């Protein structure tokens, strides 16, 4: 193995929420993401897109949501050049079916997976529906994941169906504005979930999105770390593993802050 191959890095990112405006418009944020992809491809070994890449998504048999051509074109270019890319569905784009697999050869994961990368054990998933409580959301997720419900939604005309998804996504975000604080061991659902998983086996890193806060927190065993990737509406945060160490970093955001302890 050459020194260049040994230095290749694994990148993790989530919660672009393309389709909704934030600190930047969705289009400007998409251009920013493409600039980031152009930067990381210089030393990337693989890329994990860990959910909510899109703020809303539904695939009809012959129709996908309008837009996102810059990102999709860049992902196609990266895959054609041989970069492995893995896509996880989130709570906003859980109705991603086979489009990325068929058109881009990008595998789609609907549940967390376990990976070993350079001798380190990773537990990777979007994070929605994990941990104690939040039964209302867990029921809604079950409904949305039901094939009969998906079939019924597909009967809607795309103009109305995609408008309804866009409206619902915006209403959800307005009802749950971001809270820039780490709530601690007893209140962070994903921290509790990680600590429970450690009873079953050892992991070096738990990688999640969904929480919309860049978090690097050492778990109760004193070694394993819970990493939340944050989001790109405000933070432009991501994680990179260089084969030995993992760190949260920020793109075009000099004021980025990592939470946790």
PARO-908688 format. One record per atom (N, C-alpha, C, O): x negated, y negated, z negated; residue in one letter. Coordinates in pm, whole numbers, padded with zeros to 5 digits, always signed. Example, Ala and Ser with C-alpha at 12.3 -4.5 7.8 and 13.67 -1.06 7.14 Angstrom:
2
-01319+00569-00780A-01230+00450-00780A-01320+00330-00780A-01424+00332-00846A-01285+00225-00708S-01367+00106-00714S-01290-00003-00787S-01341-00114-00804S
***
This chain:
261
-00084+00119+00000X+00000+00000+00000X-00089-00125+00000X-00181-00135-00081X-00062-00220+00089X-00141-00341+00097X-00105-00437-00013X+00001-00425-00074X-00195-00534-00040X-00167-00636-00141X-00042-00715-00106X+00035-00753-00194X-00023-00740+00025X+00095-00814+00067X+00222-00738+00032X+00319-00798-00015X+00224-00606+00053X+00341-00526+00020X+00365-00523-00131X+00480-00524-00175X+00258-00519-00210X+00272-00515-00354X+00332-00643-00409X+00397-00641-00514X+00312-00755-00341X+00360-00883-00390X+00503-00915-00348X+00555-01020-00385X+00566-00827-00272X+00703-00854-00229X+00798-00854-00349X+00780-00778-00443X+00900-00941-00342X+00987-00966-00457X+01131-00925-00428X+01174-00919-00313X+01204-00896-00536X+01347-00865-00528X+01425-00986-00578X+01398-01037-00687X+01522-01029-00500X+01601-01148-00533X+01745-01109-00565X+01803-01020-00502X+01801-01178-00665X+01940-01158-00706X+02009-01294-00709X+01954-01391-00760X+02129-01300-00654X+02203-01427-00655X+02352-01395-00650X+02392-01291-00598X+02434-01483-00705X+02579-01460-00703X+02652-01594-00704X+02592-01700-00720X+02782-01586-00685X+02875-01697-00706X+02841-01820-00624X+02830-01931-00676X+02826-01799-00492X+02818-01914-00401X+02952-01985-00394X+02958-02108-00385X+03061-01908-00397X+03199-01960-00388X+03217-02049-00265X+03275-02157-00273X+03167-01999-00152X+03186-02074-00029X+03334-02078+00008X+03405-01978-00001X+03378-02195+00048X+03519-02216+00076X+03581-02317-00018X+03693-02364+00005X+03509-02351-00125X+03555-02454-00217X+03442-02554-00239X+03324-02517-00239X+03479-02679-00259X+03379-02784-00282X+03339-02789-00428X+03415-02749-00515X+03220-02837-00454X+03171-02856-00590X+03087-02980-00594X+03132-03086-00550X+02967-02970-00646X+02874-03084-00645X+02845-03125-00500X+02828-03243-00471X+02841-03026-00412X+02833-03048-00268X+02959-02993-00203X+03030-02912-00263X+02986-03036-00081X+03094-02973-00006X+03055-02828+00024X+02938-02793+00019X+03153-02747+00056X+03125-02607+00087X+03028-02597+00205X+02938-02513+00204X+03046-02681+00306X+02957-02674+00422X+02815-02714+00386X+02719-02649+00428X+02799-02821+00308X+02665-02863+00269X+02600-02758+00177X+02479-02735+00185X+02680-02695+00092X+02626-02589+00006X+02583-02469+00091X+02482-02405+00062X+02660-02439+00194X+02623-02329+00283X+02490-02358+00352X+02406-02269+00364X+02470-02481+00396X+02341-02518+00458X+02228-02505+00355X+02118-02462+00389X+02257-02542+00232X+02157-02530+00126X+02120-02384+00102X+02003-02350+00084X+02220-02297+00101X+02196-02154+00082X+02111-02099+00195X+02021-02018+00172X+02137-02142+00318X+02056-02097+00431X+01911-02144+00415X+01819-02070+00447X+01891-02267+00365X+01754-02314+00340X+01685-02226+00236X+01567-02194+00248X+01762-02187+00132X+01707-02099+00030X+01669-01963+00089X+01563-01908+00057X+01755-01908+00173X+01726-01779+00236X+01602-01789+00324X+01520-01696+00327X+01588-01900+00395X+01468-01918+00477X+01342-01925+00391X+01234-01886+00436X+01356-01974+00268X+01241-01984+00179X+01204-01849+00119X+01087-01812+00117X+01304-01774+00071X+01272-01650+00002X+01231-01538+00096X+01163-01444+00055X+01272-01545+00222X+01241-01436+00314X+01089-01421+00333X+01043-01318+00381X+01014-01522+00297X+00869-01517+00312X+00807-01407+00227X+00704-01351+00263X+00869-01377+00112X+00812-01274+00024X+00918-01178-00031X+00894-01110-00130X+01035-01172+00034X+01144-01089-00017X+01128-00944+00027X+01103-00915+00145X+01144-00853-00068X+01149-00710-00039X+01293-00664-00019X+01320-00577+00064X+01386-00724-00096X+01528-00694-00084X+01608-00804-00152X+01556-00880-00233X+01735-00811-00115X+01823-00917-00163X+01954-00856-00210X+02019-00780-00138X+01993-00892-00333X+02121-00848-00390X+02214-00969-00400X+02184-01066-00469X+02328-00962-00331X+02434-01063-00340X+02538-01009-00436X+02614-00918-00402X+02542-01065-00559X+02611-00998-00669X+02750-01057-00694X+02786-01086-00809X+02829-01076-00587X+02969-01108-00602X+03006-01254-00591X+02924-01343-00617X+03132-01278-00552X+03188-01412-00533X+03102-01497-00441X+03083-01616-00463X+03050-01434-00337X+02983-01509-00231X+03084-01603-00167X+03051-01717-00132X+03207-01556-00153X+03315-01636-00096X+03419-01665-00203X+03445-01582-00291X+03478-01781-00196X+03578-01819-00295X+03710-01747-00270X+03790-01729-00362X+03732-01707-00148X+03850-01626-00114X+03816-01546+00012X+03740-01593+00097X+03871-01428+00022X+03842-01344+00138X+03947-01236+00148X+03981-01172+00049X+03998-01216+00269X+04081-01100+00297X+04057-01061+00442X+04062-01146+00531X+04031-00935+00464X+04008-00885+00599X+04133-00819+00654X+04176-00713+00607X+04192-00883+00753X+04290-00815+00835X+04213-00728+00937X+04092-00743+00951X+04282-00641+01005X+04210-00550+01094X+04133-00623+01202X+04025-00579+01242X+04187-00735+01250X+04120-00809+01357X+04093-00954+01318X+04058-01035+01404X+04107-00989+01190X+04094-01129+01147X+04015-01133+01017X+04040-01056+00925X+03917-01225+01011X+03848-01257+00887X+03859-01408+00866X+03889-01480+00962X+03837-01458+00745X+03852-01602+00720X+03761-01686+00810X+03647-01651+00838X+03815-01797+00854X+03742-01891+00939X+03626-01954+00861X+03637-01979+00741X+03515-01978+00931X+03403-02048+00871X+03292-01954+00829X+03290-01836+00866X+03198-02007+00751X+03085-01932+00694X+02990-01878+00801X+02914-01784+00775X+02993-01937+00920X+02914-01883+01031X+02764-01901+01008X+02685-01819+01053X+02724-02008+00938X+02582-02028+00912X+02526-01918+00822X+02421-01861+00850X+02599-01888+00714X+02554-01783+00624X+02559-01648+00692X+02463-01571+00685X+02669-01617+00759X+02683-01486+00822X+02577-01468+00931X+02521-01359+00946X+02550-01574+01006X+02447-01565+01108X+02310-01541+01048X+02231-01464+01102X+02280-01608+00936X+02151-01588+00870X+02139-01447+00814X+02033-01385+00826X+02247-01395+00753X+02243-01258+00702X+02221-01159+00816X+02147-01061+00800X+02285-01182+00930X+02264-01095+01045X+02119-01099+01091X+02060-00996+01123X+02061-01219+01093X+01921-01233+01132X+01828-01159+01035X+01736-01089+01078X+01853-01175+00906X+01769-01109+00806X+01779-00957+00817X+01678-00887+00807X+01901-00908+00837X+01917-00762+00850X+01851-00711+00979X+01788-00606+00979X+01867-00788+01089X+01805-00745+01214X+01653-00741+01203X+01587-00666+01274X+01599-00824+01113X+01454-00825+01092X+01410-00726+00984X+01292-00721+00949X+01507-00648+00932X+01471-00537+00845X+01481-00561+00696X+01440-00475+00618X+01534-00677+00652X+01545-00702+00508X+01666-00627+00451X+01778-00650+00498X+01648-00538+00353X+01763-00474+00290X+01846-00576+00211X+01791-00653+00132X+01976-00575+00233X+02069-00665+00163X+02182-00580+00107X+02234-00492+00175X+02220-00607-00018X+02327-00533-00085X+02432-00632-00133X+02399-00733-00195X+02557-00603-00104X+02668-00694-00134X+02761-00632-00238X+02806-00519-00221X+02788-00706-00344X+02883-00663-00447X+03008-00750-00436X+02999-00872-00425X+03123-00687-00440X+03246-00765-00444X+03264-00826-00583X+03229-00766-00684X+03319-00948-00586X+03353-01013-00711X+03503-01025-00724X+03577-00966-00646X+03548-01100-00821X+03692-01116-00839X+03753-01207-00734X+03875-01204-00714X+03672-01289-00666X+03725-01377-00562X+03717-01315-00423X+03791-01355-00334X+03628-01220-00403X+03616-01159-00270X+03626-01006-00278X+03558-00934-00205X+03713-00958-00369X+03728-00814-00385X+03794-00749-00263X+03787-00627-00245X+03857-00831-00178X+03920-00776-00058X+03827-00782+00061X+03870-00796+00175X+03697-00772+00033X+03599-00747+00137X+03600-00597+00164X+03572-00517+00075X+03632-00558+00286X+03646-00416+00317X+03524-00364+00394X+03424-00328+00332X+03530-00359+00527X+03420-00297+00603X+03350-00394+00698X+03263-00353+00774X+03387-00520+00695X+03332-00615+00792X+03179-00623+00783X+03110-00611+00885X+03126-00642+00663X+02981-00654+00648X+02911-00523+00679X+02801-00522+00736X+02973-00412+00642X+02912-00282+00670X+02908-00256+00821X+02806-00211+00873X+03019-00284+00889X+03027-00252+01031X+02947-00349+01117X+02884-00307+01214X+02949-00478+01084X+02886-00578+01169X+02740-00605+01133X+02661-00641+01219X+02705-00588+01004X+02573-00628+00959X+02491-00513+00898X+02374-00530+00865X+02554-00399+00882X+02488-00285+00816X+02446-00321+00674X+02338-00285+00628X+02534-00396+00605X+02512-00433+00465X+02606-00351+00378X+02728-00367+00389X+02555-00262+00292X+02643-00181+00207X+02717-00268+00105X+02664-00368+00056X+02839-00227+00075X+02924-00301-00019X+02948-00214-00142X+02984-00097-00131X+02928-00275-00260X+02950-00206-00387X+03066-00270-00460X+03072-00393-00474X+03156-00187-00508X+03274-00238-00579X+03265-00214-00729X+03348-00263-00806X+03163-00140-00770X+03139-00114-00911X+02990-00134-00939X+02909-00133-00846X+02954-00152-01066X+02811-00167-01098X+02731-00045-01057X+02782+00067-01052X+02605-00068-01027X+02515+00040-00990X+02389+00035-01078X+02361-00067-01141X+02317+00144-01081X+02191+00153-01154X+02080+00173-01052X+02088+00261-00967X+01977+00091-01062X+01864+00100-00971X+01733+00098-01049X+01722+00030-01152X+01636+00171-01002X+01501+00160-01056X+01416+00086-00954X+01404+00127-00839X+01356-00023-00998X+01274-00106-00911X+01136-00119-00975X+01122-00180-01081X+01037-00063-00911X+00899-00069-00959X+00886-00026-01105X+00815-00087-01184X+00957+00083-01138X+00946+00139-01272X+01037+00077-01376X+01038+00122-01490X+01113-00027-01339X+01207-00092-01431X+01350-00049-01397X+01385-00035-01279X+01430-00029-01499X+01567+00018-01480X+01664-00099-01485X+01670-00172-01584X+01741-00116-01378X+01836-00227-01363X+01980-00175-01362X+02011-00074-01299X+02066-00248-01432X+02212-00225-01424X+02268-00350-01357X+02256-00460-01411X+02328-00334-01238X+02364-00449-01155X+02512-00444-01120X+02562-00341-01075X+02583-00555-01141X+02723-00566-01103X+02770-00709-01116X+02701-00792-01175X+02887-00737-01062X+02938-00875-01071X+02970-00912-01215X+02938-01022-01259X+03034-00821-01287X+03059-00845-01429X+03204-00868-01465X+03238-00868-01583X+03291-00889-01368X+03431-00915-01399X+03497-00788-01451X+03475-00679-01398X+03578-00803-01554X+03651-00691-01611X+03571-00603-01705X+03622-00504-01754X+03445-00638-01731X+03362-00560-01822X+03367-00620-01962X+03396-00738-01979X+03340-00537-02062X+03342-00586-02199X+03479-00577-02260X+03576-00541-02193X+03489-00610-02389X+03617-00596-02461X+03717-00705-02424X+03679-00813-02378X+03845-00675-02445X+03949-00775-02427X+03975-00810-02282X+03943-00733-02191X+04034-00928-02260X+04067-00980-02127X+04157-00884-02050X+04137-00859-01931X+04255-00830-02120X+04340-00727-02061X+04429-00780-01950X+04463-00707-01857X+04466-00908-01959X+04547-00967-01854X+04475-00965-01721X+04532-00927-01619X+04347-01007-01723X+04270-01005-01599X+04248-00862-01551X+04256-00835-01431X+04220-00770-01642X+04194-00631-01602X+04317-00571-01534X+04304-00492-01440X+04436-00610-01580X+04558-00562-01514X+04570-00622-01375X+04602-00551-01279X+04544-00752-01362X+04552-00818-01232X+04451-00756-01135X+04483-00735-01018X+04331-00727-01184X+04230-00664-01098X+04277-00528-01051X+04254-00491-00936X+04343-00452-01139X+04396-00322-01099X+04502-00340-00990X+04505-00263-00894X+04589-00440-01005X+04693-00466-00904X+04629-00501-00771X+04668-00446-00668X+04532-00592-00772X+04468-00634-00648X+04390-00521-00582X+04373-00519-00460X+04342-00427-00663X+04268-00314-00609X+04355-00200-00561X+04305-00104-00503X+04486-00211-00584X+04578-00105-00545X+04598-00106-00394X+04633-00210-00338X+04577+00007-00325X+04591+00010-00179X+04730-00031-00130X+04742-00090-00023X+04835-00001-00208X+04970-00039-00167X+04983-00191-00167X+05041-00248-00075X+04929-00257-00272X+04934-00403-00279X+04854-00465-00164X+04895-00566-00107X+04742-00406-00131X+04661-00456-00021X+04736-00440+00111X+04733-00529+00196X+04804-00327+00128X+04882-00304+00249X+04995-00406+00260X+05022-00457+00369X+05062-00435+00150X+05171-00533+00152X+05118-00672+00186X+05181-00745+00263X+05002-00709+00128X+04947-00842+00157X+04908-00852+00304X+04921-00959+00365X+04862-00743+00361X+04822-00743+00501X+04939-00769+00595X+04919-00808+00710X+05061-00749+00547X+05178-00775+00628X+05203-00925+00644X+05275-00968+00735X+05142-01006+00555X+05157-01150+00567X+05078-01201+00687X+04972-01147+00721X+05129-01304+00751X+05054-01366+00861X+04925-01425+00805X+04927-01483+00696X+04812-01412+00877X+04686-01465+00825X+04691-01612+00787X+04629-01652+00688X+04763-01694+00861X+04771-01835+00826X+04826-01855+00685X+04776-01937+00609X+04929-01779+00651X+04988-01790+00518X+04907-01715+00414X+04884-01765+00304X+04863-01594+00448X+04789-01511+00352X+04661-01578+00307X+04632-01580+00187X+04582-01632+00400X+04457-01697+00362X+04481-01829+00291X+04404-01866+00202X+04587-01901+00328X+04623-02023+00254X+04658-01988+00110X+04617-02058+00017X+04733-01880+00091X+04773-01839-00043X+04651-01803-00126X+04644-01838-00244X+04554-01734-00067X+04433-01699-00140X+04353-01824-00176X+04301-01835-00288X+04342-01918-00083X+04268-02042-00109X+04335-02121-00221X+04267-02175-00308X+04467-02127-00218X+04541-02199-00322X+04523-02133-00458X+04503-02201-00558X+04529-02000-00462X+04516-01928-00588X+04376-01943-00646X+04360-01957-00768X+04274-01939-00561X+04137-01954-00609X+04117-02091-00670X+04056-02103-00777X+04167-02196-00605X+04152-02331-00658X+04225-02350-00788X+04174-02416-00879X+04344-02293-00799X+04421-02305-00924X+04351-02234-01038X+04350-02284-01150X+04291-02118-01010X+04219-02044-01114X+04102-02124-01166X+04079-02127-01287X+04027-02188-01078X+03909-02263-01122X+03951-02386-01203X+03887-02419-01303X+04060-02454-01161X+04105-02570-01236X+04152-02530-01376X+04137-02607-01470X+04207-02410-01389X+04255-02365-01519X+04142-02320-01609X+04158-02314-01731X+04026-02288-01549X+03913-02239-01628X+03787-02317-01588X+03700-02261-01521X+03777-02443-01628X+03658-02522-01594X+03534-02464-01659X+03544-02399-01763X+03416-02487-01598X+03293-02431-01654X+03263-02489-01791X+03285-02607-01816X+03212-02403-01882X+03174-02447-02016X+03024-02424-02032X+02981-02310-02049X+02945-02528-02028X+02800-02512-02029X+02744-02480-02167X+02671-02561-02225X+02778-02363-02219X+02722-02322-02347X+02724-02171-02358X+02815-02105-02308X+02623-02118-02424X+02615-01975-02453X+02685-01951-02586X+02653-02015-02685X+02780-01857-02588X+02869-01840-02703X+02814-01746-02809X+02874-01734-02916X+02703-01678-02782X+02645-01592-02883X+02686-01446-02871X+02777-01412-02794X+02619-01362-02947X+02638-01217-02940X+02782-01174-02958X+02829-01083-02889X+02853-01237-03049X+02986-01189-03086X+03096-01235-02992X+03206-01180-02995X+03069-01336-02907X+03174-01391-02823X+03149-01372-02673X+03240-01389-02592X+03027-01338-02637X+02998-01316-02496X+03033-01172-02459X+02965-01079-02502X+03139-01154-02379X+03186-01020-02345X+03078-00937-02277X+03063-00819-02307X+03004-00998-02187X+02904-00921-02114X+02786-00882-02204X+02726-00776-02184X+02753-00964-02302X+02651-00926-02398X+02698-00805-02477X+02621-00710-02496X+02823-00806-02522X+02877-00692-02595X+02877-00567-02507X+02846-00457-02554X+02912-00584-02380X+02912-00470-02288X+02771-00413-02274X+02752-00291-02278X+02672-00500-02257X+02533-00454-02242X+02487-00377-02365X+02425-00272-02353X+02516-00430-02483X+02474-00362-02605X+02540-00226-02618X+02479-00132-02670X+02664-00214-02572X+02731-00083-02575X+02664+00014-02478X+02650+00133-02508X+02623-00037-02362X+02557+00050-02264X+02424+00102-02316X+02382+00212-02281X+02359+00024-02398X+02229+00066-02452X+02242+00185-02547X+02144+00255-02573X+02363+00209-02598X+02386+00328-02679X+02376+00454-02593X+02335+00560-02639X+02415+00439-02463X+02416+00553-02371X+02278+00579-02310X+02246+00692-02275X+02197+00475-02298X+02065+00492-02237X+01991+00360-02231X+02047+00253-02258X+01865+00368-02196X+01781+00249-02193X+01788+00180-02057X+01792+00246-01953X+01790+00049-02061X+01781-00033-01941X+01685-00147-01970X+01677-00197-02083X+01614-00189-01867X+01527-00305-01884X+01604-00435-01859X+01585-00533-01930X+01691-00433-01757X+01763-00555-01720X+01908-00524-01686X+01937-00427-01616X+01998-00606-01734X+02137-00608-01691X+02156-00735-01608X+02137-00846-01659X+02193-00719-01482X+02206-00833-01390X+02353-00851-01356X+02415-00762-01297X+02410-00966-01394X+02549-00995-01366X+02565-01138-01311X+02476-01222-01324X+02681-01161-01251X+02726-01295-01216X+02850-01325-01299X+02857-01292-01417X+02948-01389-01235X+03083-01408-01289X+03090-01511-01402X+03186-01588-01407X+02994-01515-01489X+02999-01603-01607X+02975-01749-01572X+03008-01838-01650X+02917-01774-01456X+02892-01912-01407X+02797-01990-01498X+02805-02112-01507X+02707-01919-01563X+02610-01985-01649X+02477-01910-01637X+02474-01788-01657X+02366-01979-01607X+02237-01909-01602X+02195-01868-01744X+02168-01954-01828X+02190-01738-01768X+02163-01687-01903X+02051-01584-01898X+02050-01496-01811X+01958-01595-01990X+01853-01494-02010X+01853-01465-02160X+01801-01544-02240X+01911-01350-02198X+01933-01320-02339X+01874-01184-02374X+01904-01085-02307X+01791-01178-02475X+01735-01052-02523X+01839-00979-02607X+01896-01037-02700X+01864-00853-02576X+01969-00775-02641X+01922-00719-02775X+01808-00739-02816X+02013-00647-02842X+01991-00610-02982X+01873-00515-03002X+01820-00507-03112X+01831-00443-02896X+01717-00354-02913X+01584-00428-02909X+01479-00368-02931X+01589-00558-02881X+01468-00639-02882X+01385-00632-02756X+01283-00700-02745X+01429-00550-02659X+01351-00535-02536X+01433-00563-02411X+01389-00636-02322X+01552-00506-02403X+01635-00522-02283X+01687-00665-02274X+01706-00733-02375X+01710-00708-02150X+01756-00846-02129X+01883-00849-02045X+01896-00778-01945X+01975-00932-02089X+02096-00963-02012X+02068-01089-01931X+02038-01195-01987X+02078-01076-01799X+02055-01188-01709X+02186-01223-01639X+02244-01139-01570X+02231-01346-01658X+02344-01392-01576X+02292-01490-01473X+02216-01581-01505X+02334-01469-01350X+02276-01541-01237X+02327-01683-01221X+02275-01759-01140X+02431-01720-01299X+02484-01856-01285X+02568-01871-01161X+02639-01778-01123X+02562-01985-01096X+02640-02011-00975X+02576-02124-00895X+02478-02185-00937X+02636-02150-00776X+02582-02251-00686X+02675-02370-00669X+02650-02456-00585X+02780-02377-00747X+02865-02496-00744X+02796-02611-00816X+02808-02727-00777X+02723-02577-00923X+02652-02678-01002X+02503-02649-01019X+02422-02742-01017X+02466-02520-01037X+02331-02488-01084X+02231-02449-00975X+02112-02479-00989X+02276-02383-00867X+02185-02330-00765X+02083-02235-00827X+01963-02245-00800X+02129-02145-00910X+02040-02056-00984X+02037-01917-00922X+02131-01874-00856X+01926-01848-00946X+01908-01712-00897X+01801-01646-00983X+01736-01713-01063X+01783-01516-00965X+01678-01444-01037X+01585-01377-00938X+01626-01335-00830X+01458-01368-00976X+01359-01304-00891X+01273-01211-00976X+01227-01248-01084X+01253-01089-00926X+01169-00989-00992X+01047-00965-00906X+01059-00922-00791X+00929-00993-00962X+00806-00984-00883X+00738-00848-00894X+00624-00831-00851X+00808-00752-00952X+00750-00620-00972X+00704-00596-01114X+00688-00482-01157X+00684-00705-01188X+00644-00695-01328X+00734-00778-01419X+00776-00730-01525X+00765-00900-01379X+00844-00992-01460X+00967-01040-01381X+00964-01053-01259X+01073-01067-01456X+01194-01123-01396X+01219-01261-01455X+01204-01281-01576X+01256-01357-01371X+01280-01494-01417X+01397-01555-01343X+01421-01525-01226X+01471-01641-01412X+01575-01722-01349X+01511-01850-01296X+01435-01916-01366X+01543-01882-01172X+01489-02003-01110X+01602-02083-01047X+01716-02037-01039X+01569-02204-01003X+01668-02295-00946X+01615-02348-00813X+01495-02370-00796X+01708-02369-00720X+01672-02419-00588X+01729-02559-00571X+01850-02581-00586X+01641-02652-00539X+01681-02792-00518X+01762-02845-00637X+01861-02916-00621X+01717-02808-00756X+01780-02854-00881X+01672-02862-00988X+01646-02764-01057X+01611-02978-01002X+01502-02995-01098X+01550-02995-01242X+01470-02979-01334X+01680-03012-01263X+01734-03020-01399X+01796-02889-01446X+01866-02887-01547X+01772-02781-01373X+01832-02654-01410X+01790-02606-01547X+01673-02616-01585X+01886-02553-01623X+01864-02508-01760X+01906-02363-01775X+02013-02323-01728X+01822-02284-01841X+01856-02145-01870X+01908-02136-02012X+01846-02187-02105X+02024-02069-02030X+02086-02055-02161X+02054-01917-02220X+02000-01830-02151X+02087-01898-02346X+02062-01772-02414X+01949-01786-02512X+01906-01897-02543X+01899-01672-02560X+01789-01676-02657X+01711-01545-02651X+01614-01527-02725X
***
